[in-house]
Amino acid sequence: MAVIHDYVLCRHVRAESTNHLLAYKNGRLKRSGRGIAFWFMPLATSLAEVPVDDRELSFIFHVRSADFQDVTVQGLIVYRVSSPETLSERVDFSLDPRKGQYLKQPLQQLGVMLTELAQQLAQQYVSRFPVRGLMERGLGDLRQQMDDGLSGDDSLTAMGLSLVSLRISSIKPAADLEKALEMPTREAIQQQADEARFQRRALAVEKERAIRENELQNEIELARREETLIEQRGQNERRRMTEDAEAQRIATEAGAARTRLEADAQAAAIETVESAQVTQERARIDIYRDLPASVMAGLAARELAGKLHTIEHLNISPELLGPSLLRLVQAGTDKLEDAS
């Protein structure tokens, strides 16, 4: 706002650089400029100040769709004053010459006018489509139509206003209707999520099956190799046992041959010894055969006496001693005869 200083008879006013200050005297425009400062007489001068910077105007209003549903449109209008003098003629921007404040509310008046114009354009667009069609078309078409309508509006141009930009932040139906409209999409998304989950589970099952098959193949291969190993071990064991048996057979045959040779040698030795003993015994028997019975008895007695350590009793019967003595006498007689 303009800054006014009171100096009793006159006053001094200074405008900011973003404001266009106008001074009227006797109904005529005396001074006009952006960010100017000057002296004026309060009783003869009227002041007006028009902001020339970009002004933002947010809006939110309710319109009705083609299927008679309430739709809320929210956005932002950025406008500026292109001709301050023209606008000051259409809208009252008069200042209090003492305080430098607006005597009325011109900016609110401009806001109401722009909002109503934007609402009219939005209603024209929204009323052509049902709610679902509006949601599907999005914000682009609505923003374009409102931008074209505001930019090409002759009333705004005539007032010295120009549109800088227009943004539509949302277009939404009532909460329950929006939820109902979102339900099919949510269900479709949920179905897609379920399908993705099922596919993921199926893929996991498939991978698990592949892993299990791989494990089974590994087990089969290991079992086959183990069978081959066992068979090889069996063959090796059979070969070893065969070789051991062959070695034992050879050793047994060698032992048997050696035993047979030893037995033959021992038998030959025994046979030689026995033959010698038999020959000796036969010779001895031949000697004993020609000896008289008394000699044999004496030899037997001597042999018996050599084997006995103690003789406690000795019985000599006449039958044993008589023939012996008779033979002894006979032998002595024979010797005497021979001596004669």
C-alpha positions in Angstrom: 0.0 0.0 0.0 1.0 3.6 -0.5 2.8 5.5 2.4 1.3 8.9 3.1 2.9 11.5 5.4 0.9 14.5 6.7 2.6 17.9 6.8 -0.2 20.1 8.0 -1.1 21.9 4.8 0.1 19.2 2.3 0.9 15.6 2.3 3.4 13.3 0.6 2.6 10.0 -0.9 5.0 7.2 -2.1 3.9 4.0 -3.8 5.8 0.7 -3.9 7.4 -0.5 -7.1 4.7 -3.2 -7.6 1.9 -0.7 -7.3 0.6 1.8 -9.9 -0.4 5.1 -8.3 -2.9 7.5 -9.9 -3.7 11.1 -8.7 -6.9 12.8 -9.9 -7.6 16.5 -9.5 -10.9 18.1 -10.4 -11.8 14.8 -12.1 -8.7 14.7 -14.3 -5.8 12.4 -14.1 -2.8 14.5 -13.0 -0.2 11.9 -12.1 0.1 8.2 -13.0 3.0 5.9 -12.6 4.5 2.8 -11.0 6.3 3.4 -7.7 6.1 7.2 -7.9 6.1 9.7 -5.1 4.8 13.3 -5.0 3.2 16.0 -2.9 -0.5 16.7 -3.0 -3.2 18.8 -1.4 -5.6 16.5 0.4 -8.7 18.6 -0.2 -8.2 18.8 -4.0 -6.7 15.4 -4.9 -8.0 11.9 -5.1 -5.7 8.9 -5.0 -6.0 5.4 -6.5 -3.5 2.6 -6.3 -3.6 -0.5 -8.6 -1.3 -3.5 -7.9 0.5 -4.5 -11.1 2.3 -7.6 -9.8 1.1 -11.2 -10.4 -1.8 -12.0 -8.1 -2.8 -15.5 -7.1 -6.4 -16.4 -6.6 -7.2 -19.9 -5.3 -10.7 -21.3 -5.9 -12.8 -24.3 -5.0 -16.4 -24.7 -6.1 -19.0 -27.4 -6.7 -20.5 -28.1 -10.1 -22.8 -30.8 -11.4 -22.0 -33.5 -13.9 -24.1 -34.8 -16.8 -25.4 -37.6 -14.5 -26.4 -35.1 -11.8 -23.5 -35.8 -9.4 -21.8 -33.1 -7.4 -18.2 -32.6 -8.4 -15.6 -30.4 -6.6 -13.1 -28.5 -8.7 -10.1 -26.9 -7.1 -7.3 -24.9 -8.6 -5.4 -21.6 -8.8 -5.6 -18.6 -11.1 -2.6 -16.3 -11.6 -3.5 -12.9 -13.2 -2.1 -9.4 -13.5 -3.2 -5.9 -14.3 -2.1 -5.0 -17.9 -3.8 -1.6 -17.9 -4.0 0.0 -14.5 -5.7 3.2 -15.7 -8.4 1.1 -17.5 -9.0 -1.1 -14.4 -9.2 1.9 -12.1 -12.0 3.2 -14.3 -13.9 0.0 -13.9 -13.1 -0.9 -10.3 -12.8 1.5 -7.4 -9.2 1.5 -6.1 -9.5 4.8 -4.2 -7.2 5.4 -1.2 -7.8 7.1 2.1 -5.7 10.3 1.7 -4.8 10.1 5.4 -4.0 6.4 6.0 -3.2 5.2 2.4 -5.7 2.3 2.7 -8.4 1.2 0.3 -11.7 2.8 0.9 -13.4 -0.3 -0.5 -12.3 -3.9 -1.3 -11.4 -3.9 -5.0 -9.2 -7.0 -4.8 -12.0 -9.1 -3.3 -14.3 -7.8 -6.0 -11.9 -8.9 -8.7 -11.5 -12.3 -6.9 -15.3 -12.9 -6.9 -15.6 -11.9 -10.5 -12.7 -14.2 -11.6 -14.0 -17.1 -9.5 -17.5 -16.8 -10.9 -16.1 -16.7 -14.4 -14.0 -19.8 -13.8 -16.9 -21.6 -12.2 -19.0 -20.9 -15.2 -16.4 -22.3 -17.5 -15.9 -25.3 -15.3 -19.7 -25.9 -15.2 -19.9 -25.8 -19.0 -17.2 -28.5 -19.2 -18.3 -30.8 -16.4 -22.0 -30.8 -17.4 -21.0 -32.5 -20.7 -19.7 -35.7 -19.1 -20.7 -38.2 -16.5 -18.6 -38.5 -13.4 -16.8 -41.6 -14.6 -16.0 -39.9 -17.9 -14.6 -36.9 -16.0 -12.4 -39.1 -13.9 -11.2 -40.9 -17.0 -10.5 -37.7 -19.0 -8.4 -36.2 -16.2 -7.6 -32.6 -15.6 -5.9 -31.6 -18.9 -9.1 -31.0 -20.9 -10.7 -29.0 -18.1 -7.6 -26.9 -17.6 -7.3 -26.2 -21.3 -11.0 -25.2 -21.6 -10.8 -22.9 -18.6 -7.5 -21.4 -19.8 -8.9 -20.7 -23.2 -12.1 -19.2 -21.7 -10.3 -16.8 -19.4 -7.7 -15.8 -21.8 -10.3 -15.1 -24.6 -12.8 -13.4 -22.3 -13.5 -9.9 -23.7 -14.7 -8.6 -20.4 -11.4 -9.2 -18.7 -9.5 -7.6 -21.6 -11.8 -4.6 -21.4 -11.1 -4.3 -17.7 -7.3 -4.3 -18.3 -6.7 -7.8 -16.8 -4.7 -10.6 -18.4 -4.4 -14.3 -17.4 -0.9 -15.4 -16.5 -1.6 -19.0 -15.7 -4.2 -21.5 -14.6 -3.7 -24.6 -12.6 -6.3 -27.3 -11.7 -5.2 -29.3 -8.7 -8.1 -31.7 -8.5 -11.6 -32.6 -9.7 -13.3 -35.0 -7.3 -16.8 -36.3 -6.8 -18.4 -36.9 -3.4 -16.4 -39.1 -1.0 -18.9 -42.1 -1.2 -19.2 -41.8 -5.0 -15.5 -41.6 -5.4 -15.1 -44.7 -3.3 -17.7 -46.5 -5.4 -15.9 -45.4 -8.6 -12.6 -46.5 -7.2 -13.9 -49.9 -6.3 -13.7 -51.5 -9.8 -10.2 -50.2 -10.2 -9.2 -51.4 -6.7 -10.7 -54.8 -7.4 -8.8 -54.9 -10.8 -5.6 -53.9 -9.0 -6.3 -56.4 -6.3 -6.9 -59.1 -8.9 -3.7 -58.2 -10.6 -1.9 -58.3 -7.2 -3.5 -61.7 -6.5 -2.6 -62.9 -10.0 1.0 -61.7 -9.5 1.0 -63.4 -6.1 -0.3 -66.6 -7.6 2.2 -66.4 -10.4 4.9 -65.8 -7.9 3.7 -68.8 -5.9 3.5 -70.9 -9.0 7.0 -69.8 -10.0 8.2 -70.7 -6.5 6.5 -74.1 -6.7 8.0 -74.6 -10.2 11.4 -73.7 -8.9 10.9 -75.9 -5.8 9.9 -78.7 -8.1 13.0 -78.1 -10.3 15.1 -78.0 -7.2 13.5 -81.2 -5.9 14.0 -82.9 -9.3 17.6 -81.8 -9.3 18.0 -83.2 -5.8 16.4 -86.5 -6.9 18.6 -86.7 -9.9 21.6 -86.1 -7.7 20.4 -88.8 -5.3 19.8 -91.2 -8.2 23.3 -90.4 -9.6 24.8 -90.8 -6.2 22.9 -94.1 -5.7 24.1 -95.3 -9.1 27.7 -94.3 -8.3 27.3 -96.0 -4.9 26.0 -99.1 -6.7 28.9 -99.0 -9.1 31.3 -98.5 -6.1 29.7 -101.4 -4.2 29.9 -103.6 -7.3 33.5 -102.6 -7.8 34.3 -103.3 -4.2 32.5 -106.7 -4.5 34.6 -107.5 -7.5 37.7 -106.4 -5.8 36.8 -108.4 -2.7 36.0 -111.5 -4.8 39.2 -111.1 -6.7 41.1 -110.7 -3.4 39.3 -113.7 -1.9 40.0 -115.7 -5.1 43.6 -114.7 -5.0 43.8 -115.5 -1.3 42.1 -118.9 -1.9 44.5 -119.5 -4.8 47.4 -118.5 -2.6 46.1 -120.7 0.2 45.6 -123.6 -2.2 49.1 -123.2 -3.5 50.4 -122.9 0.0 48.3 -126.0 1.0 49.5 -127.9 -2.0 53.1 -126.9 -1.2 52.6 -127.8 2.4 51.0 -131.1 1.5 53.8 -131.9 -1.0 56.3 -130.9 1.7 54.5 -133.0 4.3 54.3 -135.9 1.8 58.0 -135.6 1.0 58.7 -135.5 4.8 56.4 -138.4 5.4 58.0 -140.4 2.5 61.4 -139.6 3.9 60.3 -140.4 7.4 58.6 -143.6 6.2 61.8 -144.5 4.3 63.9 -143.9 7.3 61.5 -145.8 9.5 61.4 -148.6 7.0 65.2 -148.7 6.9 65.3 -148.7 10.7 62.6 -151.2 11.1 64.2 -153.4 8.4 67.4 -153.2 10.3 65.7 -153.9 13.6 63.8 -156.8 12.0 67.0 -158.2 10.6 68.7 -157.8 13.9 65.8 -159.3 15.7 65.6 -162.1 13.2 69.3 -162.8 13.8 68.8 -162.7 17.5 65.9 -165.0 17.3 68.0 -167.3 15.2 70.6 -167.3 17.9 68.0 -167.9 20.6 66.4 -170.7 18.6 69.5 -172.9 18.9 70.1 -172.2 22.6 69.0 -174.8 25.2 66.0 -174.0 27.3 68.1 -173.7 30.4 70.1 -171.0 28.7 67.0 -169.2 27.7 65.7 -169.5 31.2 69.0 -168.0 32.5 68.9 -165.2 30.0 65.3 -164.5 30.9 66.2 -164.5 34.6 69.1 -162.2 34.0 66.9 -159.9 31.9 64.3 -160.0 34.6 66.8 -159.3 37.3 68.1 -156.3 35.4 64.6 -154.8 35.4 63.8 -155.5 39.1 65.3 -153.4 41.8 64.4 -155.5 44.8 63.5 -159.2 44.9 61.7 -160.1 48.2 60.8 -163.7 47.4 62.2 -166.2 44.9 60.5 -169.5 44.5 62.4 -172.2 42.4 60.4 -175.3 41.9 61.9 -178.7 41.3 60.3 -178.7 37.8 62.3 -175.7 36.9 65.6 -176.5 38.6 65.6 -180.3 37.9 65.9 -180.2 34.1 68.4 -177.4 34.4 70.7 -179.3 36.7 70.3 -182.3 34.6 71.4 -180.5 31.6 74.3 -178.9 33.5 75.5 -182.3 34.6 75.1 -183.6 31.1 77.1 -180.7 29.7 79.8 -181.3 32.3 80.0 -185.0 31.4 80.2 -184.2 27.7 83.1 -181.8 28.4 85.0 -184.5 30.4 84.5 -187.0 27.7 85.8 -184.6 25.2 88.8 -183.9 27.3 89.7 -187.5 27.6 
